């Protein structure tokens, strides 16, 4: 089974690559390196003793995503790619919505074109806003209070709509603090 890991050269993405490879999966990475380093992926390769196919590309680049799906038989996607700084999102909301929401829309379009309907989305606990108690429970209200958190919440809602429209999709939403 081959897993496409978007943002796979980032901190969480690179650690996911290690665990996927240790578990017997083949991994392909797409990352534009704006929040990551190719060096981290090279370290992963040395830890797992194998080469990881890497494509320097933005998930908004539909043509490149299509090429990746044509080149490899992608069975599932773990989607870590995106902008991630709360404070920056307040200053650059357009960039956050374009990258995070727009990138996920394009990724989902390409996945659908290739009948790849298994997706794990790296969301964020910021979708809960400022909870009144901790630990945060999954059933707490969703009240994102900044563009970063709202972009993640919009993506979650979009993916829920995708599933409602076609229940052959298998979608997991990961909410955590990074």
Number of C-alpha atoms within 10 A of each C-alpha: 10 17 22 25 25 26 27 30 32 22 16 13 23 26 15 19 27 18 12 16 19 12 9 10 14 18 24 22 24 24 25 19 16 13 14 18 16 17 11 17 25 15 14 21 17 11 11 14 10 12 13 17 14 18 16 14 18 20 25 18 12 16 12 16 21 16 11 20 18 11 9 14 14 22 18 21 24 22 23 25 28 28 18 17 13 17 11 15 20 14 11 13 17 12 16 26 21 16 19 23 22 18 22 22 18 17 21 19 16 18 21 13 12 15 14 20 20 19 21 16 22 20 23 22 21 23 25 22 16 14 16 9 8 7 7 14 11 10 7 13 12 17 15 20 15 17 22 27 25 24 26 27 22 16 23 22 12 16 22 17 12 16 15 11 10 11 12 13 18 15 20 16 16 13 16 12 8 11
